[in-house]
Amino acid sequence: MSGLNNHLLNFKGLMIDEVQRVIIRESQEIELTYTEFEILKLLAKHPGIVFSKEQIYDIVWKESYSGDYNIVMSHIRNIREKIEDNPSKPIYIQTVWGVGYRFNKNLIA
């Protein structure tokens, strides 16, 4: 079944299996919440593309949000704590100041 690999996103040191909803980092399985997984998957499927907090919320929560987007920042922080060696200097999820977040396109395996 060659189609199975279409659901694998591979990056240097990180593998995301969309079907099994599994994250492997340096041979270790990483536990993410449903929302954390959805945010990571969104960014990883579009490496280099910057998503605003508003766009991330609209896509992941599947609704428009008119309140405080700190919930997105909080989830990004949690993801970084789980997948980054040094969450304060992230290599996977990058902040584009004043715009939003993107997945590092230079890590495509």
C-alpha positions as CSV (number, residue, x, y, z in Angstrom):
1,M,0.0,0.0,0.0
2,S,2.0,2.9,-1.2
3,G,-0.7,5.5,-0.3
4,L,0.0,5.2,3.4
5,N,3.2,7.3,3.2
6,N,1.1,10.3,1.9
7,H,-0.1,10.7,5.5
8,L,3.5,11.0,6.9
9,L,5.1,14.3,7.3
10,N,8.9,13.9,7.8
11,F,11.2,16.6,9.0
12,K,14.7,16.5,10.5
13,G,14.2,14.7,13.9
14,L,10.4,14.9,13.7
15,M,7.8,12.6,12.1
16,I,4.0,13.3,12.1
17,D,1.6,10.5,11.1
18,E,-1.7,12.1,10.3
19,V,-3.7,8.9,10.2
20,Q,-2.5,7.4,13.5
21,R,-2.2,10.9,15.0
22,V,1.3,10.1,16.3
23,I,4.3,12.4,16.7
24,I,7.8,10.9,16.8
25,R,10.7,13.0,17.9
26,E,14.2,11.4,18.0
27,S,12.6,8.0,18.2
28,Q,10.3,9.0,21.1
29,E,6.5,9.3,20.8
30,I,5.2,12.7,21.9
31,E,1.8,13.1,23.4
32,L,-0.2,16.0,22.1
33,T,-3.7,17.0,22.9
34,Y,-6.2,17.0,20.0
35,T,-5.9,20.8,19.5
36,E,-2.1,20.8,19.8
37,F,-1.9,18.0,17.1
38,E,-4.3,20.0,14.8
39,I,-2.2,23.2,15.1
40,L,1.1,21.3,14.5
41,K,-0.4,19.4,11.6
42,L,-1.7,22.7,10.0
43,L,1.7,24.4,10.3
44,A,3.7,21.3,9.2
45,K,1.6,20.7,6.1
46,H,2.5,24.2,4.9
47,P,6.1,24.7,5.8
48,G,7.3,28.3,5.4
49,I,3.7,29.7,5.2
50,V,2.9,32.2,7.9
51,F,-0.4,31.8,9.7
52,S,-1.8,34.5,11.9
53,K,-3.3,33.6,15.3
54,E,-6.7,34.4,13.8
55,Q,-6.2,32.1,10.9
56,I,-5.0,29.3,13.1
57,Y,-8.0,29.7,15.4
58,D,-10.5,29.8,12.5
59,I,-9.0,26.7,10.8
60,V,-8.4,24.5,13.9
61,W,-11.5,25.5,15.9
62,K,-13.6,25.7,12.7
63,E,-15.2,28.9,13.8
64,S,-14.5,32.6,13.8
65,Y,-13.2,34.0,17.0
66,S,-13.7,37.6,18.1
67,G,-12.0,37.5,21.5
68,D,-8.6,36.9,22.8
69,Y,-6.1,34.9,20.7
70,N,-3.9,34.1,23.7
71,I,-5.4,30.6,23.5
72,V,-3.5,30.0,20.3
73,M,-0.2,31.3,21.8
74,S,-0.8,29.1,24.8
75,H,-1.2,26.0,22.6
76,I,1.9,27.0,20.6
77,R,3.9,27.3,23.8
78,N,2.7,23.8,24.9
79,I,3.6,22.3,21.6
80,R,7.1,23.8,21.8
81,E,7.6,22.5,25.3
82,K,6.9,19.0,24.0
83,I,8.8,19.0,20.6
84,E,11.6,21.5,21.0
85,D,15.0,20.9,22.6
86,N,15.0,24.5,23.7
87,P,11.4,25.9,23.7
88,S,12.7,29.4,24.1
89,K,14.7,29.0,20.9
90,P,12.4,27.0,18.7
91,I,13.5,25.4,15.5
92,Y,10.3,23.8,14.4
93,I,7.6,26.4,15.0
94,Q,8.9,29.9,14.3
95,T,7.4,33.1,15.4
96,V,7.1,35.8,12.7
97,W,6.8,38.9,14.9
98,G,3.7,40.9,14.4
99,V,2.3,38.4,11.9
100,G,2.0,34.8,13.3
101,Y,3.6,31.4,13.2
102,R,5.2,29.2,10.6
103,F,6.8,25.8,10.4
104,N,10.5,25.9,9.5
105,K,10.7,25.0,5.8
106,N,14.4,24.2,6.2
107,L,13.7,21.1,8.2
108,I,12.0,19.2,5.4
109,A,13.6,15.7,5.3
